[in-house]
Amino acid sequence: MATQKQDDYLLQSLIDGDDKGIKEIYKKVYPKVRNYILSHDGSEDDAKDIMQKSLLQLLARAQAADFKITSSFDGYFVTIAKNLWRRAAKMSKSRVTNEGVLDLVHEEREIALAAYEQEKWELFQEKLSEISQNCREVLTFFFNKVPYVDIAKKLGYATENTVRQRIFKCKSKLKEAIYSDKRYNELKEL
């Protein structure tokens, strides 16, 4: 199967509850989710939990009439899982636990918050793709914490200061694109 056809099949399998397709999703994507969770202070159980939550979140999103995955199925799914794990890790750091106290955070709320995070991420990715190629390159290096001196060499800038100025201008363009989108205000109000 071609990649797009395979991606469509996996998404439709999830929507339809097709066991064969869902097993294929696990086979294809779970190792990536597991590796990410384990390399970010998680356990095997955490990885299984995040995989389940990711499936539920994707299913909820896929049932919207205008839903479409613009990247690969794998990439989209792993991004959902990463966002869910970051959120879970952040909450566990801030949560005080006591054996006699019930956890008041509900599963549905967690999934809704993760969906919200995913929508913010998608808006960011969309606007990043709309700015110039040069800005995308500069910001990709910046977001991946590549040292300024290396960015200057790779992109042919004279100095690190030039890189700093370019990053500032590109971040400003990206912010402007995000802030001018009506979805930004909708997401901000949630």
N, C-alpha and C positions, 0 to 999 in steps of 0.2 A: 504494500500500500504506500502511496505517496505520503509525504509528511502531512500536508494539509488534510488529506483524506483520512489519515490515521488520527490526527488531532480531532477532526469532526466526529469520527467514530467514538473516540474516548469520551468526548463531551456528551454525545448523544447517549452513550451507554450509562453514564452517570445519571442523566435526566430520566432515562427509562428504567433504571434500576437493574440493568442487564448484568448478571453475575460475571459472565465471561469477560465483558469489557471492563468491569470494575477490578477484576483480578489482574487484567492487563495494566490498568492504571497503577495498581500496587507494584506489580513487577517492574514497571518502567520508572516510576517516580519515587516510590518509597525509599530505595537506597540513597537517593540524593537528599531527601528530607532527613533520613536517619543520620547520614554523615554530617549534615549541617547541625542538627540538634546535639549530637555527640561531641562535635568540635566546639560547641558553645555551651558547655557545662550542663548538658542535659543527659538524660538516661534513655535506655531503650524504651521504657514505659512512656516517657515524655514524647519520644518520637512517634510512638503508636497513637498517643492521645492527639498530638498535633496533626497527624495524618488524618484521623477521623474528623477533627474540627475543620480541617482544610477541605475535605470532601463535602461536608455539610455547607460550608460557606460558599464553595463553588456551585453547589447544587442550588442554593438559594439565589445566587446571582444569575445563574444560567436560565432560570425560569422567567426572568424579565424579558419582555418581547424584543427589546432593542439590544440585548446582550451579544457581544462579539469579542472573541479573543484576538487581539491584533499581533501578539507574539506567538511563540510556540506554546502548545499545551503544557509541556514540561516546565518551561520558563515561568509561565503564568502561575501554575500550581505551586512551584517551589517558592515564588514570591509571596503567595498567600501564606504558605507554611512559615516562611521566615518572619513575616509580619506578626503572625500569631505567636510564634515563639518569643520574639522581642517583647511583645506585650505581656506574655505570661511571665517572662523573666523579670521584667520591670515591676510587675505587680507582686511577684513573690519577694522581691527585695523590700518592697514598701509595706508588705502585709505582716502584721504581728500575729503570731500563731499561739494558740493555747489549746491544749488537748480538749478542754471542756467547751470550747467556743465553736459554734458552727460557722462555716464559711458562708458569708452572706452574698457572695458574688454568684449570680446565676449563670448557667451555661448559655442561655439565650442572650443575655446581656453581653457576655464575652464574644459571642459570634457577631452580634450587631456592632460592637466596637471594632472588631477585627475587620468587618466589612467596610466600616467607615475609614479605617486606616488604609485599606486596599483602594478605596475610591480616591483618597488623597494621593496615594502613590501613582495611580493611573493618570490623574490630572498632571502630576509632576512629570511623568514620563512623556505624556503627549506634548506638553509645552516644551520640554527639552528637545524633542524631535523637531519642533517648529523653528527653533533658533538656528543661526548659521552653523555650518559644519565646523568652522574653526572654534566657535564658542562651545559646541558640543564636545569637541576634543579636549579643549582646555578644562572644561568643567568635569569631564569624565576623569581626567588625570587628578584634578583637585579633589573630587569626591572619593577617589581611590587612594588618597593621601600620598600621591607621588610627590617627592621633593621638588621644590621650585626649580632648582638647578637642573634636574633631569627633564622637567617640562620644557625649560628653555632650550636644552639640547635637542630634544625630540621634535619640537615645533619650530626651531630656528630663531628663537628670540635672542636678542643681544644680552640681556641681563635678567636676573631674578626679579628685579624691580618691574621690568616690562611685563613679566608673567603676573606679578601681583596686580598691576593695573588692568591687565586683560581679564583676569579672574573677576575683579571687582565689576568691570563693565559688563561682562557676560552674566554674572549673577544678577546684576541690576536688570538686564534684558529679560532674563528668565523670570524674575520676580514680577516684573511688569506684565509679562504674558500671563502668568498665573493669576495675578490680582485682577486683571481685566476680564477674565473669564467668569461668566455668571455662576458657574458651578462652585467657584471659590467661595463666594458669599453664602451659598447654600450649605457648603461643608463647614464653613466657619460658624454658622449658627447652630449646628448640632451640638 
